[in-house]
Amino acid sequence: MRFEASLKNSKFNQLKFNASKNANDLKFIKKGAKMKTLVVLSHPNFAASRLNKALANAAKSAGAEVRHLEGLYGTDALKIDIAAEQEAFLRADRIVFLFPMMGFNVPSMLKAYIDYVLSRGFAYGQGAKIAGKQLQIAVSAGGGLGEYSKHGAIKFSLNEILLPLQCCADFCELVYGRIFASCGVEPGVPDSAIEAHAARFTKLLNDELEEHEYQI
């Protein structure tokens, strides 16, 4: 999907309202039934990422389909099999974008996925096929959660930094879930910290996560 937009305060406030409303809507999606989940994983150095490997394994154990973009296509965006990725998207009720924060943005292959897979006629416009599915963001970051606020070092919240993903979800009529964040994961953190994040991710995928557990 390729588009540019400038958001005025009124639009930003509407998006914040939509995020709250969508989070509430999630309580009623597939209630009592197991959602089919697709995890779209993007990490250019996945082999060295203890956290993302643990989260990917947790997703597989929870029955989710995991597609690692760099594992499938390397870092060449033009190699993305659009038809295969769209078929996987359609099989799922919930799509999770799993990635590390890179330059206050998503990794380049996930950006390419959004550009090419979520195309006109599939994700939006006449003949669109994905409205009503859930989009869940699962992001990891080296800095502590407290840094992502107007009073922290970053000066912006995770919701503000990742607002383009919410714009994408709203544009495609997807239900945008509350951001799941694993923060403070620096090299050398103990295995127990990695395991705790993986346990939270499992709870998220099983619809068992408490409100206060989404961002740690």
Residue frames as a rotation matrix with the C-alpha (Angstrom) as fourth column:
MET 1
0.587 0.810 0.000 0.00
0.810 -0.587 0.000 0.00
0.000 0.000 -1.000 0.00
ARG 2
-0.589 -0.806 0.065 1.55
0.808 -0.589 0.024 3.32
0.019 0.067 0.998 -1.04
PHE 3
0.442 0.676 0.590 0.01
0.588 -0.715 0.378 6.55
0.677 0.180 -0.713 0.11
GLU 4
-0.759 -0.649 -0.052 1.05
0.502 -0.532 -0.682 9.69
0.415 -0.544 0.730 1.91
ALA 5
0.392 0.917 0.078 -1.05
0.601 -0.319 0.733 11.50
0.697 -0.241 -0.676 4.47
SER 6
-0.788 -0.484 0.381 -0.71
0.009 -0.628 -0.778 14.43
0.616 -0.610 0.499 6.83
LEU 7
-0.065 0.771 -0.633 -2.73
0.829 0.395 0.397 14.00
0.556 -0.499 -0.665 10.00
LYS 8
-0.286 0.089 0.954 -4.24
-0.347 -0.938 -0.017 17.04
0.893 -0.336 0.299 11.67
ASN 9
-0.868 -0.098 0.487 -5.10
-0.496 0.111 -0.861 16.99
0.031 -0.989 -0.145 15.36
SER 10
0.064 0.982 0.176 -8.71
-0.945 0.116 -0.305 16.04
-0.320 -0.147 0.936 14.65
LYS 11
0.494 0.060 -0.868 -7.66
-0.573 0.773 -0.273 13.04
0.654 0.632 0.416 12.60
PHE 12
-0.588 -0.776 -0.227 -5.10
-0.270 0.453 -0.850 11.99
0.763 -0.438 -0.476 15.22
ASN 13
-0.648 0.423 0.633 -7.77
-0.712 -0.041 -0.701 12.18
-0.271 -0.905 0.328 17.93
GLN 14
0.448 0.839 -0.310 -10.12
-0.894 0.418 -0.161 10.11
-0.005 0.349 0.937 15.77
LEU 15
0.117 -0.496 -0.860 -7.44
-0.352 0.790 -0.503 7.46
0.929 0.362 -0.082 15.37
LYS 16
-0.868 -0.411 0.279 -6.87
-0.379 0.183 -0.907 7.39
0.322 -0.893 -0.315 19.12
PHE 17
-0.139 0.904 0.403 -10.61
-0.900 0.055 -0.433 6.92
-0.413 -0.423 0.806 19.59
ASN 18
0.541 0.330 -0.774 -10.62
-0.718 0.661 -0.219 4.14
0.439 0.674 0.594 17.00
ALA 19
-0.443 -0.782 -0.438 -7.74
-0.338 0.599 -0.726 2.40
0.830 -0.173 -0.530 18.77
SER 20
-0.803 0.203 0.560 -9.68
-0.555 0.088 -0.827 2.39
-0.217 -0.975 0.041 22.04
LYS 21
0.243 0.966 -0.082 -12.85
-0.904 0.195 -0.380 1.26
-0.351 0.167 0.921 20.30
ASN 22
0.301 -0.186 -0.935 -11.03
-0.634 0.694 -0.342 -1.45
0.712 0.696 0.091 18.37
ALA 23
-0.784 -0.620 0.027 -9.41
-0.403 0.475 -0.782 -2.75
0.472 -0.624 -0.623 21.54
ASN 24
-0.453 0.713 0.536 -12.87
-0.659 0.138 -0.740 -3.12
-0.601 -0.688 0.407 23.04
ASP 25
0.418 0.633 -0.652 -14.17
-0.908 0.306 -0.285 -4.75
0.019 0.712 0.702 19.85
LEU 26
-0.396 -0.678 -0.620 -11.53
-0.651 0.683 -0.332 -7.47
0.648 0.272 -0.711 20.18
LYS 27
-0.730 0.138 0.669 -13.36
-0.568 0.422 -0.707 -8.82
-0.379 -0.896 -0.230 23.21
PHE 28
0.227 0.951 0.211 -16.18
-0.521 0.301 -0.799 -9.94
-0.823 0.071 0.563 20.94
ILE 29
0.192 -0.226 -0.955 -14.16
-0.953 0.188 -0.236 -11.36
0.233 0.956 -0.179 18.04
LYS 30
-0.066 -0.219 -0.974 -14.25
-0.281 0.940 -0.192 -15.14
0.957 0.261 -0.123 17.86
LYS 31
-0.250 0.011 0.968 -15.39
-0.964 -0.094 -0.248 -15.29
0.089 -0.995 0.034 21.48
GLY 32
0.362 0.380 0.851 -15.29
-0.601 0.793 -0.098 -18.88
-0.712 -0.476 0.516 22.62
ALA 33
0.959 -0.077 0.273 -13.53
0.252 0.675 -0.693 -20.04
-0.131 0.734 0.667 19.47
LYS 34
0.124 -0.990 -0.069 -9.87
0.485 0.000 0.874 -20.37
-0.866 -0.142 0.480 18.61
MET 35
0.772 0.089 -0.630 -8.77
-0.403 -0.697 -0.593 -17.74
-0.492 0.711 -0.502 16.14
LYS 36
0.613 -0.622 0.487 -6.57
0.788 0.530 -0.315 -18.76
-0.062 0.577 0.814 13.25
THR 37
0.769 -0.390 -0.506 -3.44
-0.111 -0.861 0.496 -16.67
-0.630 -0.325 -0.705 13.65
LEU 38
0.635 -0.648 0.421 -0.80
0.649 0.152 -0.746 -15.69
0.419 0.747 0.517 11.13
VAL 39
0.615 -0.550 -0.565 2.44
0.219 -0.569 0.793 -14.24
-0.757 -0.611 -0.230 12.51
VAL 40
0.792 -0.422 0.440 4.31
0.376 -0.231 -0.898 -12.17
0.481 0.877 -0.024 9.94
LEU 41
0.660 -0.644 -0.386 7.82
0.436 -0.090 0.896 -12.00
-0.612 -0.759 0.221 11.39
SER 42
0.751 -0.503 0.427 10.41
0.239 -0.396 -0.887 -9.55
0.615 0.768 -0.178 10.13
HIS 43
0.792 -0.611 -0.010 13.91
-0.196 -0.270 0.943 -9.47
-0.579 -0.744 -0.333 11.58
PRO 44
0.760 -0.492 -0.425 17.02
-0.521 -0.070 -0.851 -8.98
0.389 0.868 -0.310 9.42
ASN 45
-0.417 -0.906 -0.071 19.28
-0.639 0.348 -0.686 -10.68
0.646 -0.241 -0.724 11.98
PHE 46
0.557 0.825 0.095 16.90
-0.669 0.377 0.641 -13.30
0.493 -0.420 0.762 13.31
ALA 47
0.406 -0.447 -0.797 19.63
0.310 0.888 -0.340 -15.86
0.860 -0.109 0.499 14.05
ALA 48
-0.659 -0.751 -0.038 21.09
0.340 -0.252 -0.906 -13.55
0.671 -0.610 0.422 16.69
SER 49
-0.383 0.599 0.703 17.79
-0.702 -0.683 0.200 -12.57
0.600 -0.417 0.683 18.28
ARG 50
-0.975 0.029 -0.221 17.09
0.165 0.760 -0.628 -14.61
0.150 -0.649 -0.746 21.39
LEU 51
-0.611 0.782 -0.119 13.84
-0.268 -0.346 -0.899 -12.76
-0.745 -0.518 0.421 22.01
ASN 52
-0.042 0.659 -0.751 12.30
-0.975 -0.191 -0.113 -13.03
-0.218 0.727 0.651 18.56
LYS 53
-0.610 -0.182 -0.771 13.28
-0.399 0.911 0.101 -16.68
0.684 0.370 -0.629 18.29
ALA 54
-0.959 0.269 -0.093 11.55
0.212 0.456 -0.864 -17.31
-0.190 -0.848 -0.494 21.62
LEU 55
-0.348 0.874 -0.341 8.45
-0.531 -0.483 -0.697 -15.40
-0.773 -0.062 0.631 20.51
ALA 56
-0.202 0.233 -0.951 8.34
-0.940 0.228 0.255 -17.24
0.276 0.945 0.172 17.17
ASN 57
-0.836 -0.141 -0.530 8.62
-0.039 0.979 -0.200 -20.59
0.547 -0.146 -0.824 18.94
ALA 58
-0.799 0.600 -0.038 5.87
0.026 -0.028 -0.999 -19.56
-0.600 -0.800 0.006 21.35
ALA 59
-0.182 0.743 -0.644 3.65
-0.885 -0.410 -0.222 -18.68
-0.429 0.530 0.732 18.40
LYS 60
-0.417 -0.028 -0.908 4.25
-0.636 0.723 0.270 -22.05
0.649 0.691 -0.319 16.74
SER 61
-0.966 0.031 -0.257 3.49
0.198 0.725 -0.659 -23.84
0.166 -0.688 -0.707 20.01
ALA 62
-0.563 0.800 -0.206 0.23
-0.201 -0.374 -0.905 -21.89
-0.802 -0.468 0.372 20.23
GLY 63
-0.036 0.555 0.831 -0.77
0.684 0.620 -0.385 -23.17
-0.729 0.554 -0.402 16.79
ALA 64
0.579 0.222 -0.784 -0.05
-0.258 -0.863 -0.434 -20.02
-0.773 0.454 -0.443 14.79
GLU 65
0.654 -0.419 0.630 1.36
0.755 0.321 -0.571 -20.02
0.037 0.850 0.526 11.28
VAL 66
0.467 -0.592 -0.656 4.69
0.049 -0.724 0.688 -18.15
-0.883 -0.354 -0.309 11.33
ARG 67
0.701 -0.274 0.658 6.13
0.697 0.070 -0.714 -16.66
0.149 0.959 0.240 8.16
HIS 68
0.273 -0.721 -0.637 9.60
0.364 -0.536 0.762 -15.12
-0.890 -0.440 0.116 8.55
LEU 69
0.946 0.245 -0.211 9.97
-0.074 -0.469 -0.880 -12.70
-0.315 0.848 -0.426 5.66
GLU 70
0.285 -0.918 -0.276 13.78
-0.950 -0.308 0.044 -12.56
-0.125 0.249 -0.960 5.63
GLY 71
-0.334 -0.359 0.872 13.92
-0.350 0.906 0.239 -16.34
-0.875 -0.225 -0.428 6.03
LEU 72
0.403 0.604 0.688 11.71
0.462 0.514 -0.723 -16.75
-0.790 0.609 -0.072 2.97
TYR 73
0.861 0.126 0.493 12.96
0.500 -0.382 -0.777 -13.94
0.090 0.915 -0.392 0.75
GLY 74
-0.253 -0.966 -0.057 16.20
0.954 -0.240 -0.180 -12.59
0.160 -0.100 0.982 2.20
THR 75
-0.249 0.133 -0.959 16.27
0.427 -0.874 -0.232 -8.81
-0.869 -0.467 0.161 2.05
ASP 76
-0.997 -0.052 0.049 15.10
0.064 -0.340 0.938 -8.48
-0.033 0.939 0.343 -1.57
ALA 77
-0.448 0.886 -0.119 11.62
-0.343 -0.293 -0.893 -6.97
-0.826 -0.359 0.435 -1.49
LEU 78
-0.129 0.396 -0.909 11.04
-0.990 -0.097 0.098 -7.88
-0.049 0.913 0.405 -5.13
LYS 79
-0.812 -0.208 -0.545 11.25
-0.285 0.957 0.059 -11.59
0.509 0.204 -0.836 -4.25
ILE 80
-0.692 0.609 0.389 8.18
-0.407 0.117 -0.906 -11.47
-0.597 -0.785 0.166 -2.01
ASP 81
-0.880 0.472 0.054 5.62
0.373 0.615 0.695 -13.97
0.295 0.632 -0.717 -3.31
ILE 82
-0.789 0.574 0.220 2.59
-0.611 -0.771 -0.180 -11.70
0.066 -0.277 0.959 -3.18
ALA 83
0.025 0.850 -0.526 0.06
-0.602 0.433 0.671 -14.41
0.798 0.299 0.522 -4.04
ALA 84
-0.180 -0.161 -0.970 1.40
0.483 0.845 -0.230 -16.78
0.857 -0.510 -0.074 -1.37
GLU 85
-0.959 -0.213 -0.186 1.41
0.267 -0.460 -0.847 -14.06
0.095 -0.862 0.498 1.28
GLN 86
-0.557 0.824 0.102 -2.11
-0.795 -0.565 0.220 -12.98
0.239 0.042 0.970 0.40
GLU 87
0.091 0.560 -0.824 -3.33
-0.182 0.823 0.539 -16.58
0.979 0.101 0.176 0.62
ALA 88
-0.526 -0.357 -0.772 -1.77
0.662 0.397 -0.635 -16.89
0.533 -0.846 0.028 4.08
PHE 89
-0.969 0.198 0.150 -3.38
-0.245 -0.857 -0.452 -13.60
0.038 -0.475 0.879 5.10
LEU 90
-0.223 0.957 -0.188 -6.80
-0.779 -0.059 0.624 -14.83
0.586 0.286 0.759 4.00
ARG 91
-0.122 0.140 -0.983 -6.45
0.255 0.961 0.105 -18.07
0.959 -0.238 -0.153 5.98
ALA 92
-0.762 -0.344 -0.548 -6.13
0.594 -0.037 -0.803 -16.14
0.256 -0.938 0.233 9.23
ASP 93
0.498 0.866 -0.048 -8.61
0.767 -0.415 0.490 -14.38
0.404 -0.281 -0.870 11.47
ARG 94
0.913 -0.297 -0.279 -5.82
-0.031 -0.733 0.680 -12.51
-0.406 -0.612 -0.678 13.24
ILE 95
0.562 -0.784 0.261 -2.57
0.511 0.082 -0.856 -11.27
0.650 0.615 0.447 11.75
VAL 96
0.822 -0.386 -0.419 0.34
0.279 -0.367 0.887 -10.42
-0.497 -0.846 -0.194 14.04
PHE 97
0.650 -0.718 0.249 3.20
-0.031 -0.352 -0.935 -8.24
0.759 0.601 -0.252 12.83
LEU 98
0.877 -0.431 -0.214 6.18
0.347 0.256 0.902 -9.36
-0.334 -0.865 0.374 14.94
PHE 99
0.461 -0.714 0.528 9.29
0.523 -0.262 -0.811 -7.21
0.717 0.650 0.252 14.62
PRO 100
-0.081 -0.550 -0.831 12.02
0.934 -0.332 0.129 -5.25
-0.347 -0.766 0.541 16.42
MET 101
0.885 0.296 -0.359 11.84
0.210 -0.943 -0.259 -1.46
-0.415 0.154 -0.897 16.38
MET 102
-0.092 -0.919 0.383 14.38
0.931 0.057 0.361 -0.22
-0.353 0.390 0.850 13.84
GLY 103
-0.913 -0.299 0.278 14.94
0.380 -0.870 0.313 3.50
0.149 0.392 0.908 13.40
PHE 104
-0.648 0.743 -0.167 11.57
-0.255 -0.418 -0.872 4.13
-0.718 -0.523 0.460 15.06
ASN 105
0.034 0.622 -0.782 9.94
-0.999 -0.006 -0.048 2.11
-0.034 0.783 0.621 12.31
VAL 106
0.798 0.241 0.553 9.35
-0.218 0.970 -0.108 -1.41
-0.562 -0.034 0.826 11.05
PRO 107
-0.273 -0.899 0.343 12.16
0.094 0.330 0.939 -3.40
-0.957 0.289 -0.006 9.33
SER 108
-0.554 -0.025 -0.832 12.42
-0.702 -0.523 0.483 -2.82
-0.448 0.852 0.272 5.59
MET 109
-0.957 0.191 -0.220 11.00
0.009 0.775 0.633 -6.21
0.291 0.603 -0.743 4.59
LEU 110
-0.422 0.861 -0.282 7.88
0.783 0.190 -0.592 -5.67
-0.456 -0.471 -0.755 6.68
LYS 111
-0.208 0.304 -0.929 7.46
-0.271 -0.931 -0.244 -2.26
-0.940 0.201 0.276 5.06
ALA 112
-0.808 -0.123 -0.576 7.77
-0.588 0.126 0.799 -3.94
-0.026 0.984 -0.174 1.66
TYR 113
-0.828 0.559 -0.045 5.19
0.561 0.826 -0.057 -6.54
0.005 -0.072 -0.997 2.75
ILE 114
-0.157 0.789 -0.594 2.76
0.425 -0.489 -0.762 -3.75
-0.892 -0.372 -0.258 3.62
ASP 115
-0.376 -0.068 -0.924 3.46
-0.601 -0.741 0.299 -2.00
-0.705 0.668 0.238 0.31
TYR 116
-0.737 -0.094 -0.669 3.08
-0.651 0.364 0.666 -5.02
0.181 0.927 -0.329 -1.96
VAL 117
-0.887 0.402 -0.228 0.86
0.426 0.902 -0.065 -7.55
0.180 -0.155 -0.971 -0.17
LEU 118
-0.221 0.832 -0.509 -1.75
0.637 -0.273 -0.721 -5.12
-0.739 -0.483 -0.470 1.14
SER 119
-0.959 -0.264 0.103 -2.57
0.223 -0.477 0.850 -3.95
-0.176 0.838 0.516 -2.34
ARG 120
-0.459 0.817 -0.349 -5.59
-0.797 -0.552 -0.244 -2.30
-0.392 0.166 0.905 -3.95
GLY 121
0.076 0.595 -0.800 -8.28
-0.802 0.513 0.306 -4.86
0.592 0.618 0.517 -4.68
PHE 122
-0.163 -0.164 -0.973 -7.04
0.364 0.906 -0.214 -7.12
0.917 -0.389 -0.088 -1.90
ALA 123
-0.616 -0.181 -0.767 -6.69
0.786 -0.086 -0.612 -4.92
0.045 -0.980 0.195 1.18
TYR 124
-0.328 0.513 -0.793 -8.69
0.144 -0.802 -0.579 -1.88
-0.934 -0.305 0.189 0.13
GLY 125
-0.653 0.149 -0.742 -10.76
-0.701 -0.490 0.519 -0.54
-0.287 0.859 0.424 -2.74
GLN 126
0.359 0.857 -0.369 -13.18
-0.933 0.334 -0.132 -2.44
0.010 0.392 0.920 -4.93
GLY 127
0.562 -0.048 -0.826 -13.01
-0.233 0.949 -0.214 -6.18
0.794 0.312 0.522 -4.30
ALA 128
-0.349 -0.733 0.584 -11.15
-0.787 -0.110 -0.608 -5.87
0.509 -0.672 -0.538 -0.98
LYS 129
0.205 0.365 -0.908 -11.14
-0.098 0.931 0.352 -9.14
0.974 0.017 0.226 0.95
ILE 130
-0.450 -0.602 -0.660 -9.71
0.517 0.427 -0.742 -8.56
0.728 -0.675 0.119 4.42
ALA 131
-0.328 0.365 0.871 -12.09
-0.574 -0.809 0.123 -6.20
0.750 -0.460 0.475 6.23
GLY 132
0.668 0.680 0.302 -12.91
-0.604 0.258 0.754 -7.30
0.435 -0.686 0.583 9.78
LYS 133
0.459 -0.596 -0.658 -9.74
0.560 0.770 -0.307 -9.29
0.690 -0.228 0.687 10.39
GLN 134
0.966 -0.152 -0.208 -7.67
0.112 -0.479 0.871 -8.37
-0.232 -0.865 -0.445 13.44
LEU 135
0.383 -0.906 0.180 -4.24
0.189 -0.114 -0.975 -6.76
0.904 0.408 0.127 13.13
GLN 136
0.967 -0.137 -0.214 -2.04
0.213 -0.023 0.977 -7.15
-0.138 -0.990 0.007 16.20
ILE 137
0.480 -0.856 0.193 1.32
-0.385 -0.403 -0.830 -5.43
0.788 0.324 -0.523 16.58
ALA 138
0.928 -0.326 -0.183 4.06
0.328 0.476 0.816 -7.18
-0.178 -0.817 0.548 18.59
VAL 139
0.631 -0.691 0.353 7.16
-0.133 -0.544 -0.828 -5.01
0.764 0.476 -0.435 18.82
SER 140
0.589 -0.544 -0.597 10.43
0.803 0.311 0.509 -5.36
-0.092 -0.779 0.620 20.71
ALA 141
0.693 -0.366 0.621 12.70
-0.075 -0.894 -0.442 -2.50
0.717 0.260 -0.647 21.69
GLY 142
-0.132 -0.869 -0.477 16.01
0.598 0.314 -0.737 -2.15
0.790 -0.383 0.478 23.47
GLY 143
-0.743 -0.137 0.655 15.01
-0.294 -0.813 -0.503 0.86
0.601 -0.567 0.563 25.54
GLY 144
-0.860 0.447 -0.247 12.85
0.441 0.405 -0.801 0.59
-0.258 -0.797 -0.546 28.62
LEU 145
-0.096 0.927 0.362 9.12
0.959 -0.012 0.284 1.24
0.268 0.374 -0.888 28.30
GLY 146
0.417 0.276 -0.866 9.43
0.680 -0.727 0.095 4.45
-0.604 -0.628 -0.490 30.32
GLU 147
-0.628 -0.715 -0.308 11.61
0.277 -0.575 0.770 5.98
-0.727 0.398 0.559 27.61
TYR 148
-0.781 0.409 0.473 8.66
0.510 -0.021 0.860 5.87
0.361 0.912 -0.192 25.20
SER 149
0.332 0.852 -0.405 6.68
0.939 -0.341 0.052 8.79
-0.094 -0.397 -0.913 26.62
LYS 150
0.656 -0.043 0.754 6.70
0.271 -0.919 -0.288 12.58
0.705 0.393 -0.591 26.49
HIS 151
0.834 -0.353 0.424 8.68
-0.548 -0.448 0.706 12.53
-0.059 -0.821 -0.567 29.73
GLY 152
0.644 -0.591 0.486 11.15
0.322 0.785 0.529 9.86
-0.694 -0.184 0.696 28.57
ALA 153
-0.331 -0.918 -0.219 14.22
0.073 -0.256 0.964 9.96
-0.941 0.303 0.152 26.36
ILE 154
-0.646 0.105 0.756 12.24
0.743 0.313 0.591 9.22
-0.175 0.944 -0.280 23.18
LYS 155
-0.867 0.334 -0.369 9.54
-0.243 -0.931 -0.272 11.86
-0.434 -0.146 0.889 23.87
PHE 156
-0.222 0.823 -0.522 6.87
-0.920 0.001 0.392 9.85
0.323 0.568 0.757 22.06
SER 157
0.071 0.350 0.934 4.79
-0.646 0.730 -0.224 6.82
-0.760 -0.587 0.278 23.04
LEU 158
-0.789 -0.294 0.539 4.81
0.121 0.787 0.605 3.54
-0.602 0.543 -0.585 21.14
ASN 159
0.164 0.930 0.329 1.28
0.731 0.109 -0.673 4.32
-0.662 0.351 -0.662 19.97
GLU 160
0.673 0.056 -0.738 2.49
-0.255 -0.919 -0.302 7.61
-0.695 0.391 -0.604 18.48
ILE 161
-0.356 -0.905 -0.231 5.61
-0.620 0.044 0.784 6.14
-0.699 0.422 -0.577 16.88
LEU 162
-0.894 0.015 0.448 3.67
0.247 0.851 0.463 3.27
-0.374 0.525 -0.764 15.30
LEU 163
-0.150 0.895 -0.419 0.67
-0.241 -0.444 -0.863 5.38
-0.959 -0.028 0.282 14.28
PRO 164
-0.387 0.011 -0.922 1.22
-0.918 -0.100 0.384 4.62
-0.088 0.995 0.049 10.54
LEU 165
-0.975 0.055 -0.213 0.38
0.025 0.990 0.139 0.97
0.219 0.131 -0.967 11.27
GLN 166
-0.478 0.861 -0.176 -2.90
0.417 0.045 -0.908 2.04
-0.773 -0.507 -0.380 12.81
CYS 167
-0.166 0.362 -0.917 -3.56
-0.710 -0.690 -0.144 4.23
-0.685 0.627 0.371 9.77
CYS 168
-0.775 -0.203 -0.599 -2.96
-0.585 0.589 0.558 1.16
0.239 0.782 -0.575 7.61
ALA 169
-0.888 0.459 -0.041 -5.34
0.432 0.798 -0.421 -0.94
-0.160 -0.391 -0.906 9.70
ASP 170
-0.232 0.840 -0.490 -8.08
0.065 -0.490 -0.870 1.68
-0.971 -0.233 0.059 9.63
PHE 171
-0.327 0.040 -0.944 -7.66
-0.856 -0.435 0.278 2.21
-0.400 0.899 0.176 5.88
CYS 172
-0.773 -0.036 -0.634 -8.03
-0.391 0.813 0.432 -1.55
0.500 0.582 -0.642 5.29
GLU 173
0.222 0.926 0.307 -10.93
-0.812 0.002 0.583 -1.82
0.539 -0.379 0.752 7.79
LEU 174
-0.159 -0.361 -0.919 -8.95
0.312 0.865 -0.393 -4.12
0.937 -0.350 -0.025 10.06
VAL 175
0.915 0.399 0.053 -9.57
0.041 -0.224 0.974 -4.25
0.401 -0.889 -0.221 13.80
TYR 176
0.051 -0.971 0.235 -6.44
-0.180 -0.240 -0.954 -2.79
0.982 0.007 -0.187 15.37
GLY 177
0.641 0.170 -0.748 -5.42
0.583 0.525 0.619 -4.42
0.498 -0.834 0.238 18.64
ARG 178
0.927 -0.354 0.126 -3.57
-0.344 -0.665 0.662 -2.86
-0.151 -0.657 -0.738 21.53
ILE 179
0.379 -0.865 -0.328 0.19
-0.562 0.067 -0.825 -2.87
0.736 0.497 -0.460 20.88
PHE 180
0.967 -0.227 -0.112 2.08
0.242 0.700 0.671 -5.73
-0.074 -0.677 0.733 22.52
ALA 181
0.571 -0.794 0.210 5.56
-0.490 -0.535 -0.688 -4.53
0.658 0.290 -0.694 23.49
SER 182
0.780 -0.494 -0.383 8.65
0.625 0.619 0.475 -6.24
0.002 -0.610 0.792 24.88
CYS 183
0.759 -0.441 0.479 10.99
-0.244 -0.874 -0.419 -3.47
0.604 0.201 -0.771 26.01
GLY 184
0.507 -0.643 0.574 14.39
-0.844 -0.236 0.482 -3.31
-0.174 -0.729 -0.662 27.65
VAL 185
0.891 -0.174 0.419 15.68
0.197 0.980 -0.011 -6.39
-0.409 0.092 0.908 25.86
GLU 186
0.519 -0.807 -0.282 19.37
-0.854 -0.502 -0.135 -5.56
-0.032 0.311 -0.950 25.62
PRO 187
0.286 -0.517 -0.807 22.13
-0.223 0.783 -0.580 -8.09
0.932 0.346 0.109 24.83
GLY 188
-0.722 -0.671 -0.169 22.95
-0.057 0.301 -0.952 -10.13
0.689 -0.678 -0.255 27.89
VAL 189
-0.084 0.747 0.660 19.54
-0.969 -0.216 0.121 -10.05
0.233 -0.629 0.741 29.54
PRO 190
-0.708 -0.232 0.667 18.95
-0.499 0.833 -0.240 -13.26
-0.499 -0.503 -0.706 31.52
ASP 191
-0.909 0.364 -0.205 17.07
0.094 0.657 0.748 -16.17
0.407 0.661 -0.631 29.98
SER 192
-0.535 0.739 -0.409 14.34
0.762 0.213 -0.611 -15.67
-0.365 -0.639 -0.677 32.58
ALA 193
-0.372 0.372 -0.850 13.50
-0.233 -0.924 -0.302 -12.27
-0.898 0.086 0.431 31.05
ILE 194
-0.788 0.055 -0.613 13.25
-0.606 0.105 0.788 -13.79
0.108 0.993 -0.050 27.56
GLU 195
-0.831 0.473 -0.292 11.05
0.466 0.879 0.099 -16.59
0.304 -0.054 -0.951 28.89
ALA 196
-0.470 0.672 -0.572 8.78
0.456 -0.371 -0.809 -14.07
-0.756 -0.641 -0.132 30.62
HIS 197
-0.459 0.275 -0.845 8.21
-0.682 -0.718 0.137 -12.17
-0.569 0.639 0.517 27.37
ALA 198
-0.845 0.123 -0.520 7.51
-0.324 0.655 0.682 -15.44
0.425 0.745 -0.514 25.53
ALA 199
-0.739 0.602 -0.302 5.01
0.661 0.564 -0.494 -16.44
-0.127 -0.565 -0.815 28.21
ARG 200
-0.362 0.603 -0.711 3.21
-0.080 -0.780 -0.621 -13.12
-0.929 -0.168 0.330 27.78
PHE 201
-0.619 0.081 -0.781 3.12
-0.777 -0.204 0.595 -13.63
-0.111 0.976 0.189 24.02
THR 202
-0.901 0.317 -0.297 1.59
0.245 0.936 0.255 -17.07
0.358 0.157 -0.920 24.50
LYS 203
-0.493 0.743 -0.453 -1.09
0.591 -0.097 -0.801 -15.52
-0.639 -0.663 -0.391 26.70
LEU 204
-0.447 0.294 -0.845 -1.75
-0.551 -0.834 0.001 -12.90
-0.705 0.466 0.535 24.03
LEU 205
-0.758 0.086 -0.646 -2.24
-0.575 0.377 0.726 -15.55
0.307 0.922 -0.236 21.35
ASN 206
-0.729 0.509 -0.458 -4.52
0.573 0.820 0.000 -17.52
0.375 -0.262 -0.889 23.66
ASP 207
-0.089 0.703 0.706 -6.56
-0.015 -0.710 0.704 -14.38
0.996 0.052 0.074 24.45
GLU 208
0.511 0.212 -0.833 -5.57
0.751 0.361 0.553 -14.60
0.418 -0.908 0.025 28.12
LEU 209
-0.533 -0.841 0.099 -3.45
0.701 -0.504 -0.504 -11.45
0.474 -0.199 0.858 28.47
GLU 210
0.287 0.572 -0.769 -4.43
0.887 -0.461 -0.011 -8.91
-0.361 -0.679 -0.639 31.12
GLU 211
0.914 0.168 0.370 -4.53
0.323 -0.852 -0.411 -5.20
0.246 0.495 -0.833 30.28
HIS 212
0.788 -0.614 0.034 -1.46
-0.504 -0.613 0.609 -4.39
-0.353 -0.497 -0.793 32.36
GLU 213
0.246 -0.713 0.657 0.61
0.195 0.700 0.687 -7.09
-0.949 -0.041 0.311 30.61
TYR 214
0.888 0.192 0.417 0.50
0.423 0.011 -0.906 -5.71
-0.178 0.981 -0.072 27.07
GLN 215
0.571 -0.703 0.424 3.50
-0.020 -0.528 -0.849 -3.42
0.821 0.476 -0.315 27.38
ILE 216
0.930 -0.352 -0.106 6.43
0.174 0.166 0.971 -4.29
-0.324 -0.921 0.216 29.65
